[in-house]
């Protein structure tokens, strides 16, 4: 499916409306929202972080270097998988 064919999808977390449409800036690989949803998917501990150049590329940004907005975005990603997607890695 071409990126332009994806239906716009929204998710609300703590009163903030996120555009979680596939392929947009928020859902980019390595971003806080993506890393939160991935940690939930793999059932890893909640540990806010992200990769500004893409997953595992460049320097990892850890919670102590994240803005409050980035931390909330990470947690929104966790909540999105936990409450909406509910998709988990089967080992």
VENWO-V871276 format. One record per run of one state. SS is the DSSP state (hx for helix, st for strand, lp for the rest). FROM is the first residue (numbers start at 1). LEN is the number of residues. If there is no record, write none. Layout:
ss:from:len
SS:FROM:LEN
SS:FROM:LEN
//
This chain:
ss:from:len
lp:1:2
hx:3:3
lp:6:4
st:10:4
lp:14:2
st:16:4
lp:20:12
hx:32:10
lp:42:7
st:49:3
lp:52:8
st:60:3
hx:63:3
lp:66:2
hx:68:18
lp:86:6
//
